[in-house]
Amino acid sequence: PSLAGKTINVDVYCPEGTPKGAIVVAYGTEAMNAPFNALIDHFCEATTNEGYLTLLPYYFESTKTVAGVARVVQALELSGQWSDTVAAAGVWANGKVSGGKIALVGFSLGANVVLNAALKSAVAAVVDYFGPVDRFGILPIPAVSRLTKERVKSLPTTLIHHGNQDVIVPDAQSTL
């Protein structure tokens, strides 16, 4: 489909029968490279088996960003385009399910992307798996993507999963 004015590859996982809703999934800095690809594929298959239309947009394509922490750090200023692409996937999915039951789920950097996408689109819920909201490693998240207390007031129902042993994204980033 065309997302955010660009042709972006999207893996679409279709359930049997009428979908209960849709879930848009955003990967982290390593995109769909091993070992994370197997985990994200499994997640997408599991949600589809539960009756949800699941989309995995390759949002790095919107900025021609190559996977890998060092390369993604160089592209962080373009993260607004990533969230636009994910938000557009949610809009596309909304046309495929009834009742507007759309959720965004992101892993690591993808969690920051879906939180920002939720501020740009009408979704029912957001799930953040260890996403940075203030700092990305040692670098600050660009102002356009930083989740301040004021900005998060506009988020829909949000579930945040952080581990207190995560040294990359500290547990403190799960509270604002």
N, C-alpha and C positions, 0 to 999 in steps of 0.2 A: 504493500500500500504506500501511498504518498503520505508522509508524516512531516509536519512542520515545513511544508513546501519542498520537501526532498523525497526521493525514493529511498526508503530505508528497508533493509531486510528485517523481516519479523518472522520468528517461528511462532506458528499458531497451533495450539493444542486444543482440539475440539472434543468435547465430551459426547457421549452417546445421548441422544434425546435433547430436550430443551435445556440450555444452560441455566443454572441457578443465578448466575451473575458472571462477572469477568474479573480476572486478576491480571494486572500488567506487572511483569517482573523486570527489575533492573540489576544487572550484574555489577561487580566491583571493578577495581583497577586492572585486573587480569582478564577481563572480558570473559569469553567462553573457552579459555585455555585451561589445560590440566593444571592442577587437579580439581579446580572449582567447577568446570563444565559438568562433570558427572553429578556433583551435588545439586547444581541448579537444574539440570535436566530432570533429576529425580524429583525435586520439588515441583517442577512444572507438571510432570506426569502424575504426581500424587494429587495435586489440586484438580487436575483434569479428571482423574478417577473419582473424585468427590463431586463431580458434576459442574465444574467451572470452566468456562472458556478461558484459556490462559495464553497470554501473549508475551513474547520475549523480544522486544525491539533491540536491534543492534545500534544503540544510540550513539556510540562513538563515531559511526559513519557520518553523522550529521556534521561533524567537524573534522573528519578524516584523521581522527586520533587513533594512534596505535596503542594496543594494550601494553601494560607494563608500568610499574609505579613511576619510574623516572620520566617516561614519556607523558603519562597522564598528569603528573605534576606540572609539566611544561604547558599543558593544555587547560589547566584549571580555570583560567579566565574565560574559557568558552563554555563553562558548565551551564550557563543559562540556556544555551542552545540544546544541551542534553536534556534538561528538564522540559523544554518546549517539546522535544521529540517524544518523551515519555508521556507528557500530557496529551499530545496528539494521538498516541496509541490508545489512551483511555477514552478519548472522544470517539475514535473509530470503533472500539469495543462496545461503547454505549449503544451504537446503532445495531449491534448484534444480539443484545440481551434486553429483556424487558425489565422495567422497574428501576433502571439506573443504578443497579447494584454493582459498582465498580470499586475495586480495591487496588492500591498500588503497593508492591512489595519490593524492597531494595536490600541488597547485601553490600555492606561496607560502603564504598563510594556511591554505589547505586542507591543506598538508603538516603544519603544526602540528596541525590537527584530526585527520588520519589517524594521526599518531603517538600522540596521546592516545586515539583510538578503539581502536588496537591494544592499548592497556593494559587495555581494558574488554571485549575480545572475543577469541575464539580464531581468529586469522587466521594464515596461513602466512608472509606477507611484507608488508613496507611499503616504499613508494618515496616519498621526499621530494624534490621538486623545489624547491629554494631556499626552504625553509620556515623561519620564525623560531622559535627554540627558547627564547630568553631575552628578547629585546627586539623590539618591533614598532615600527619606525621609532624614535622617540625615547621611546616609552612602554614600560615593562616589560610583558611578558606576565603576565596574572594568575597568581597562585600556583597555582590549580587546573589551569592549562594549561602551566606552566613545566616544561620537561624537564630535570630535574636528573640528575646522574650516578647517583644511587640509583634513580630511576624508570626510566631507560633500560635498566637491567639486565634488566628484565622484557620488553623488546621482542622480537618474533620477528625473523627474518632481515630486516635493514633495509639498503636501498640509498639513499644520500644523494647528491644532485647539487647542488652549489653552484659558483658561478663566482667566481673571485678578483677579477673586475671588478665584481661586483654591489655597488652602493653602498647599496641598500635593505636587503638581508639579507647581511651580511658573511660571507665565506668562513669566518671563525672560528666561526660558528654551526653549522658542520657537524661540529665536534668537541666532545666534552664530557669 
